[in-house]
Amino acid sequence: MEFVSNEGKNVEISVGKDIYLRHAIKMRFITDKDNYIDVIKEYVSDIYEEGDIISISEKIISICQNKIIKREDIKIGFWAKFLSKFACRKNRGGYGVGMAINMQYAINKVGILRVIFASLVSGITKLIGIKGVFYKIVGRDVSGLDGFYDGAWNEYKDIGIELPENSKLVCNEIKNKLGISAMIVDSNDFGQVILGKSNDIKLSDQILREIIRDNPAGQGKQTTPIILIRKKV
């Protein structure tokens, strides 16, 4: 099997004394009509070898779980419009609460008082060069929201994609049904979070993050949300 990387990415990456190969699996566009077990079986089963790990973008799991919010179902109120004016419209990882609709989602998710508190603390800490405090206060559910923009896909313009449910459980389901070791990641060009991994994976989250530290899946229209990882021998 020939390993292929996305443009600007490398197949090989060194982590400590080990070298890992990463294969970007080209796929069709995944919709809420798909089942993630069927998708992984279709694209991974024939090339997977014992000892491999697949890194799965959280988006395709969320979409298969129908963890989708429609723009029409979010009613933007005064506080969302007001507070979003003081936030960056676009952060390093994507579009954030500088968009009123994302701010309204945050309010709906954790409550107006927590959002106001997070906004105040964030405003103060930015003055001394500390960023990202808002999302630390409101939590991963808010920071993990994707969509509501068409920068890469028109299909994402009017939907928000929440984080998947029970990522660890999903990974164990993939392992039990397909025999494939899996992890689900929330990854972009500026950071990686391991949301869940199957119980058989012994590598630490820190090492797993290092293996995908350059975001080999890409952040545009690559349609490679699954990366096959293999330790080089």
C-alpha positions as CSV (number, residue, x, y, z in Angstrom):
1,M,0.0,0.0,0.0
2,E,1.3,3.5,-0.9
3,F,0.8,6.1,1.8
4,V,-0.5,9.4,0.5
5,S,-0.5,12.8,2.2
6,N,-2.5,16.0,1.6
7,E,-0.7,18.9,0.0
8,G,1.6,20.6,2.4
9,K,1.7,17.6,4.7
10,N,4.2,14.8,5.1
11,V,3.5,11.1,5.2
12,E,6.1,10.5,7.8
13,I,6.3,12.2,11.2
14,S,8.9,11.6,14.0
15,V,7.6,11.3,17.6
16,G,10.4,10.7,20.0
17,K,12.4,7.8,18.7
18,D,9.6,6.5,16.5
19,I,8.4,7.3,13.0
20,Y,4.8,7.0,12.0
21,L,3.3,6.9,8.6
22,R,0.0,8.8,8.0
23,H,-2.3,8.0,5.0
24,A,-5.0,10.5,4.1
25,I,-8.0,8.5,3.0
26,K,-9.9,10.2,0.3
27,M,-13.7,9.9,0.8
28,R,-17.0,11.1,-0.5
29,F,-18.9,13.8,1.3
30,I,-20.5,12.3,4.4
31,T,-24.1,13.3,5.3
32,D,-26.5,12.5,8.1
33,K,-27.9,9.6,6.0
34,D,-24.6,7.7,6.5
35,N,-23.7,5.3,9.3
36,Y,-20.1,5.7,10.6
37,I,-19.6,1.9,10.9
38,D,-20.5,1.4,7.2
39,V,-18.4,4.4,6.2
40,I,-15.3,3.1,8.0
41,K,-15.9,-0.5,6.7
42,E,-16.1,0.9,3.2
43,Y,-13.0,3.0,3.3
44,V,-10.7,1.4,5.9
45,S,-11.2,-2.3,6.2
46,D,-9.4,-3.3,3.1
47,I,-6.2,-1.3,3.9
48,Y,-6.1,-1.7,7.7
49,E,-3.4,-3.9,9.3
50,E,-3.1,-5.1,12.9
51,G,-1.4,-2.4,15.0
52,D,-2.8,0.5,12.9
53,I,-4.8,3.3,14.3
54,I,-7.3,5.5,12.5
55,S,-7.8,9.1,13.4
56,I,-11.3,10.2,12.7
57,S,-12.5,13.8,12.5
58,E,-15.2,14.5,15.0
59,K,-17.3,16.1,12.2
60,I,-18.2,12.9,10.4
61,I,-19.1,11.1,13.6
62,S,-21.3,14.1,14.7
63,I,-23.0,14.2,11.3
64,C,-23.7,10.5,11.3
65,Q,-25.2,11.0,14.8
66,N,-27.3,13.9,13.5
67,K,-25.7,16.2,16.0
68,I,-26.7,19.1,13.8
69,I,-28.4,22.4,14.5
70,K,-30.2,24.4,11.8
71,R,-29.7,28.1,11.5
72,E,-33.4,28.6,11.4
73,D,-33.8,27.0,14.9
74,I,-31.5,29.6,16.6
75,K,-33.2,32.9,17.4
76,I,-30.5,35.5,17.9
77,G,-31.3,37.9,20.8
78,F,-30.0,41.1,22.1
79,W,-27.2,39.7,24.2
80,A,-25.8,37.6,21.4
81,K,-25.7,40.5,19.1
82,F,-24.2,42.8,21.7
83,L,-21.5,40.5,23.1
84,S,-20.4,39.2,19.7
85,K,-19.3,42.7,18.8
86,F,-16.5,42.4,21.4
87,A,-15.2,39.0,20.3
88,C,-13.0,38.0,17.4
89,R,-15.2,36.9,14.5
90,K,-12.6,34.4,13.5
91,N,-10.1,32.7,15.8
92,R,-7.1,30.5,15.0
93,G,-9.2,27.3,14.9
94,G,-12.1,28.7,12.9
95,Y,-15.2,30.9,13.3
96,G,-16.1,31.7,16.9
97,V,-18.4,33.7,19.1
98,G,-17.6,36.8,17.1
99,M,-20.5,35.6,15.0
100,A,-23.8,36.4,16.7
101,I,-25.3,33.0,15.9
102,N,-22.3,31.2,17.6
103,M,-22.7,33.5,20.6
104,Q,-26.4,32.7,20.8
105,Y,-25.5,29.0,20.7
106,A,-23.2,29.6,23.7
107,I,-26.0,31.4,25.6
108,N,-28.5,28.6,24.8
109,K,-26.0,25.9,25.9
110,V,-24.6,27.3,29.2
111,G,-26.8,30.3,30.0
112,I,-26.5,34.0,29.7
113,L,-24.9,34.6,33.1
114,R,-22.0,32.2,32.4
115,V,-21.5,33.8,29.0
116,I,-21.4,37.3,30.4
117,F,-19.0,36.2,33.0
118,A,-16.8,34.5,30.4
119,S,-16.9,37.6,28.2
120,L,-15.9,39.9,31.1
121,V,-13.0,37.7,32.2
122,S,-11.9,37.2,28.6
123,G,-11.9,41.0,28.0
124,I,-9.7,41.5,31.1
125,T,-7.2,38.7,30.4
126,K,-6.8,39.8,26.7
127,L,-5.4,43.1,28.1
128,I,-2.5,41.2,29.6
129,G,-2.0,38.9,26.6
130,I,-3.9,35.8,27.7
131,K,-6.2,34.4,25.1
132,G,-8.8,31.6,25.0
133,V,-10.2,32.2,28.5
134,F,-13.8,32.6,27.2
135,Y,-13.8,29.0,25.9
136,K,-12.2,27.6,29.0
137,I,-15.1,29.1,31.0
138,V,-17.9,28.1,28.7
139,G,-16.5,24.6,28.0
140,R,-15.8,22.2,25.2
141,D,-19.4,21.9,24.0
142,V,-19.3,25.6,23.0
143,S,-15.7,25.7,21.7
144,G,-16.3,22.5,19.7
145,L,-19.2,23.8,17.7
146,D,-18.4,23.9,13.9
147,G,-20.3,25.1,10.9
148,F,-22.5,28.2,10.3
149,Y,-20.0,29.3,7.6
150,D,-19.3,28.3,4.0
151,G,-15.5,28.9,3.9
152,A,-14.9,25.3,2.9
153,W,-18.3,23.7,2.2
154,N,-21.6,25.4,1.2
155,E,-23.4,22.6,3.0
156,Y,-22.1,24.0,6.3
157,K,-23.4,27.5,5.8
158,D,-26.8,27.0,7.5
159,I,-26.0,24.2,10.0
160,G,-23.9,24.0,13.2
161,I,-22.2,20.7,14.0
162,E,-21.9,19.8,17.7
163,L,-19.3,17.6,19.2
164,P,-20.2,13.9,19.0
165,E,-21.8,12.0,21.8
166,N,-19.8,9.3,23.7
167,S,-16.7,9.4,21.6
168,K,-14.9,6.7,23.6
169,L,-18.0,4.4,23.3
170,V,-18.0,5.0,19.5
171,C,-14.4,4.1,19.2
172,N,-14.9,0.9,21.2
173,E,-17.9,0.1,19.0
174,I,-15.7,0.5,15.9
175,K,-13.1,-1.8,17.4
176,N,-15.6,-4.4,18.5
177,K,-17.5,-4.5,15.2
178,L,-14.7,-4.0,12.7
179,G,-11.5,-4.9,14.6
180,I,-10.2,-1.4,13.9
181,S,-8.4,0.7,16.6
182,A,-9.8,4.2,16.4
183,M,-9.6,7.6,18.0
184,I,-11.9,10.6,17.4
185,V,-10.2,14.0,17.3
186,D,-11.1,17.6,17.2
187,S,-8.2,18.9,15.2
188,N,-7.2,21.9,13.1
189,D,-3.9,23.6,12.0
190,F,-3.5,25.1,15.5
191,G,-4.3,22.4,17.9
192,Q,-5.5,18.8,18.5
193,V,-7.9,17.3,21.1
194,I,-8.4,13.6,21.6
195,L,-12.1,13.2,22.3
196,G,-12.0,9.5,22.7
197,K,-10.0,6.4,21.8
198,S,-10.7,2.6,21.8
199,N,-9.5,0.8,24.9
200,D,-6.9,-1.2,23.1
201,I,-4.8,1.9,22.2
202,K,-2.0,2.1,24.7
203,L,-0.3,5.3,23.4
204,S,-1.0,8.3,25.6
205,D,-3.1,11.2,24.4
206,Q,0.1,13.3,24.3
207,I,1.8,11.0,21.9
208,L,-1.4,10.7,19.8
209,R,-1.6,14.4,19.5
210,E,2.1,14.6,18.5
211,I,1.4,12.0,15.7
212,I,-1.2,14.4,14.2
213,R,0.3,17.7,15.3
214,D,0.4,19.0,11.8
215,N,-3.3,18.2,11.2
216,P,-2.7,15.7,8.3
217,A,-6.4,15.6,7.5
218,G,-6.2,19.3,6.4
219,Q,-8.6,22.1,7.1
220,G,-10.2,22.8,3.7
221,K,-11.9,20.7,1.0
222,Q,-9.5,17.7,1.2
223,T,-12.4,15.2,2.1
224,T,-9.9,13.2,4.0
225,P,-11.5,13.1,7.5
226,I,-9.9,9.7,8.3
227,I,-6.2,9.3,8.6
228,L,-4.6,5.8,8.8
229,I,-1.6,5.7,11.1
230,R,1.0,3.0,11.0
231,K,4.2,2.8,13.0
232,K,7.2,2.5,10.7
233,V,9.4,-0.6,11.3
